Amino acid sequence: MSDLFCPATLVVARHGSATYDAVGVASDDGGWLTEVGRRQAADLAAGLTDRRVAAIWCSDMSRAVQTAEIAASVLRVPVRVRSGLREASVGDLAGRSDGLGLFDSVFLRWLDGDLDASAPSAETGGDVVARMRTELESAADQFRGETVLIVSHGGAIGITLPRLASNVPADYARGRVVDNCATCELSVDADGWVLRTWAGAPV
């Protein structure tokens, strides 16, 4: 990321409430928004109408794309789909009835600092943080002095944002759930990243 003399603000939101083809098992299914999720996306955008959002970047998973598109229709800004913002893959745990619990244990290891951990045949925590960091740094570079809405996923947000920010510990997400369409706000300038809010509350 090049030097940022004009601060950029990234409002990072989890996608809206969704339903999935695979229920009760681990899955990399993109899902689709429920009616509740669609209302959440519209409310997310309504809460940002006074922020002069310049653009929306979102994960390529369908629940995130749908959230971004609904928000964009309210904010009247373009959407850019970025695969680097997607949720962590469950790998070979997909379809397994015990997969959700096993993946939760991997996520907890990430929070504890073991970014080399992964689900079988899936990316490591370090991989997730690296690709998320690349996308967030790119957005900040392209929108200096502006605000961008980023639509991503709870796990990817939880392990990445605290590791970018200089003002919170790396395990800050532990016990701090980011609900559907809740936001975490980051600012970045030449001095680095600062986490301003988490799930809508001041840090």
N, C-alpha and C positions, 0 to 999 in steps of 0.2 A: 504494500500500500504506500503510495506517495505521501509526502508531508501534507497534512491537512491544517491550513491556517484558518479556514472557515469551518466551524464545527458542523458535522452532519449528525442528524438524529435518526435513529432507526427504531421504529415502533414494531416490535416483534410479537406477533400474535399466534396463538395456537388456532388451528382450524376449528370450524363449528362442529357441533355434535353430529355424529355420523352413524350409519348402520353398514353392516358388512355381509358379504356372502358367507364367509366362514364365521360362525358364532361360537364363542367359548373355547376357541383354539388359537394358537399363535398364527399370525398371518401377515403377509406383506400386501394384502389386498388394499387397493386404493379407497374402497368404500364410496359412499355417497351421502350427502347431507340429508338429515331428517328435516321435517318442518321446523322443529326447534332449532336445528343448526342453521337453517336459512334465516330465521328471525335473529339468531345470534350474530350472523354475518352482517345483516342490515343494521343492527344496533351498534356493532363495532364501527361501521362506517359513519353512522350518525354521530358517534362520539368523537369523530376526528374531523368533522366538517369545518371546524374553526382552526385547524392546524395547517391548512394549505399543503396537504400531502402531494408530493410531486409525482410519485409513481408507486406501484405495488409490484413487489416480487414475490413469487410463491413457489413452493414445492411442486413437482410434477405429479404428485399423487392426487387422484381425483377429488378427494374431500378438501384438499387445500386449494386446488384450482377453482372449485365451485365457490368456496369462501371468498377467494380473491375476486372472482368475477362479480359476485353480488356486491361486494364492497366497492368495486370499480364503477358499477352502475350508479352508485350514490355519489361517489367522490369525483367521478368523471375524469379518471386518469387511466393511463395504459397499464396493462398487466404484462409482466415478463415471467415466463415459467422457467425455473432453474432446478435442474435435477439435484444439485448439491444441497438443496434445502430440504430434501426428503427425510423421512423418519429412518432410524437405524433398522437395518434388515434383521429378520429373525433367522435367516438361513435355513438350515435343515430342521429347525424346530417348527417350521410351517406345517400346519395340519395336525400337530400332536396335541392331545388333550392336556398333557403336562407342560406344553410349550410356554404358556404364559408365565407360569411360575418359574420355569428355568430361565426365561429371558429376564424376568424381574431380578433374579439373582445376578445376572450379568450386569444389568444396569446399576445395581447397588455396588458392585465392584468398581464400575466406572466412577461413581460418586466418591468412592473411597480412594480414588487415585490410580487404580489399576486399569489404565487405558489400553493395555495389551490384551485384555480379556475380550472374548467374542463368543457369540453363538456359533455352533459348528457351521463351517462353510460360509460365514458371514464376515462383514467388516469388523474391525476392532473399534473400541471407543476412540482411539487416536485417529482412525480413519474418519469417523463421524465428525470429530472436532475440526480436523484439517479441512474437510470439504465445506463445512458450515462457515469456518473462518474465512475461507477464500471468497465465498459468496457475500458475506457481510462486509468484508473489506472492499470488495468490488463495488457494492452498492454505495458505501460511504465515499469512495473515490469519485464515483460518477455524480453524486448528488451533494457536493460540498455546500454547506450553508442551507441545506433543505432537509425536509422530513420525508422518509420513505416508510411505507408499511410493508413489513415482511411477514408472510403467512407460512408457518412451518408446523412443527409437531412437538409434543410435550417432551419426549425423550431427548431429541436432538437439541431443543432449547435448553433443557435442564443441564446437560453436561457441557454445552458450549459457552453460553453467555457468561457464567461465572468465571470461566477460564480466560475469556477475553478481558473482562473488567478488572481493573486494578484495585477496586475498593471493596471487594467481597471475597471470601474464601472459595476455593474450587468446589467445595461440597455444599455451596449455598442452597442448591435446589433440594437438598434432603429435607423432607417434611414440609416443603413449600410447593404444593401442587399448582400447576398452571391450568386452570379450567378452560373449557372450550371457549374460544374467542376472548380470553383474558390476554392482557398485553404486558410485555416487559419492555422498558424503554432504555435504550443505550445512546449515549452521546460519545462522539469521538472527534478529537482534533490532533494537532501535532504532538500533544502530550500523552495521547493514548485513549483507552476506552474507559468510560465510567458508566456503571449501571445505576440509573436514576430511579426506576420503579420496578417492582416484581409483582406480577399478577395484579397490577393496578395500584399497589400500595407503595409508598415511598420506601426506599432502601435506607 
